[in-house]
Amino acid sequence: GSADLVMLFVSAMEGMCAEREGELLAKYCSLLQEALAAHGLGGRAPSLEQVTRHYELALIDFLRFLAGWGMWGDTEYLVARGSVILDRLDGPAREPLPPQGYLDAVYREFPLDE
C-alpha cells in the first residue's frame, strides 16, 4: 500500500521530486484500478486523489519515524515533501499546534471515510 510506496520512493529511488512523485502515483493508481477491475472489484478502486492522500499520510508517518530513529534515504525529498504536508496541517498561521490541534488537522486532511 501507501507505506510501501513511501519506503520505495525514499529509500530506493534517487532524485525524487513532486513531478516524478505525481507521475509514479498516477501510474500506480492506474495499474491498481486495472487490477481491481480485472477481478470484478472496479467499484472499490481508489481515485488518484485518495491514493495521493493516503501516500501523504504515510509519508509524514515515515518522516516521524525516521526523525526519532535516524534519517536515511532521500532525506532531502522526504523532509521537503513532509514540510509541505505539515504546513497544510499547521494552517495559515504556520505555527505549531498543540497535540489535539494536530489530531484534528490530521482528521480534517485525511478523513477516515475514504
C-alpha positions in Angstrom: 0.0 0.0 0.0 0.9 3.6 0.5 3.5 3.0 3.2 5.3 0.6 0.8 5.3 3.3 -1.9 6.8 5.8 0.5 9.6 3.4 1.6 10.3 2.7 -2.1 10.4 6.3 -3.2 12.5 7.4 -0.2 14.9 4.5 0.2 15.4 3.1 -3.3 14.9 6.0 -5.8 17.2 8.9 -6.1 16.2 12.3 -7.3 12.6 12.2 -6.3 10.6 15.4 -6.8 7.0 16.5 -6.8 6.6 15.9 -10.6 8.1 12.4 -10.5 6.1 11.6 -7.4 2.9 12.6 -9.2 3.8 10.6 -12.3 4.6 7.5 -10.3 1.4 7.8 -8.1 -0.7 8.2 -11.2 0.8 5.1 -12.8 0.4 3.1 -9.6 -3.2 4.2 -9.3 -3.9 3.3 -12.9 -2.4 -0.2 -12.6 -4.3 -0.7 -9.3 -7.6 0.3 -10.9 -7.0 -2.1 -13.8 -6.1 -5.0 -11.5 -9.1 -4.4 -9.3 -11.4 -4.2 -12.4 -9.9 -7.4 -13.8 -11.0 -9.1 -10.6 -14.5 -7.6 -10.6 -13.6 -5.1 -7.9 -13.5 -2.0 -10.1 -16.1 -0.2 -7.9 -13.6 -0.4 -5.0 -10.8 1.2 -6.8 -9.4 4.3 -5.2 -9.2 7.6 -7.1 -5.8 9.3 -7.7 -6.9 11.9 -5.0 -7.4 9.1 -2.5 -4.1 7.4 -3.4 -2.3 10.7 -3.0 -3.9 11.5 0.3 -3.0 8.0 1.7 0.5 8.4 0.4 0.9 11.8 2.1 -0.3 10.4 5.4 2.1 7.5 5.1 4.9 9.9 4.2 4.5 12.1 7.3 4.3 9.0 9.4 7.5 7.7 7.9 9.2 11.1 8.4 8.1 11.0 12.1 9.6 7.5 12.4 12.9 8.4 10.8 13.1 11.7 12.8 13.1 9.7 16.0 15.2 6.7 14.8 17.7 8.2 12.4 17.4 9.7 8.9 18.4 7.8 5.8 17.5 7.5 2.2 16.4 10.5 0.1 16.0 12.8 3.1 16.0 15.9 1.1 12.9 14.8 -0.8 11.3 13.4 2.4 11.8 16.5 4.5 10.8 18.9 1.7 7.6 16.9 0.9 6.8 16.4 4.6 7.2 20.1 5.2 4.6 20.9 2.6 2.2 18.5 4.2 2.9 19.7 7.7 2.4 23.3 6.6 -1.1 22.4 5.4 -1.8 20.8 8.8 -0.4 23.9 10.7 -2.8 26.1 8.7 -2.3 29.7 7.6 -0.6 30.8 10.8 2.1 28.1 10.2 2.7 27.9 14.0 3.0 24.5 15.7 -0.3 23.2 17.0 -1.0 21.6 20.4 -1.4 17.7 20.2 -5.2 17.9 19.9 -4.8 20.5 17.2 -2.6 18.2 15.1 -5.1 15.3 15.7 -7.9 17.5 14.5 -5.9 18.7 11.5 -4.9 15.1 10.5 -8.6 14.0 10.6 -9.5 17.0 8.5 -6.8 16.4 5.9 -7.0 12.6 5.9 -10.6 11.7 6.6 -11.3 8.1 7.7 -14.3 7.6 5.5 -12.0 7.2 2.4 
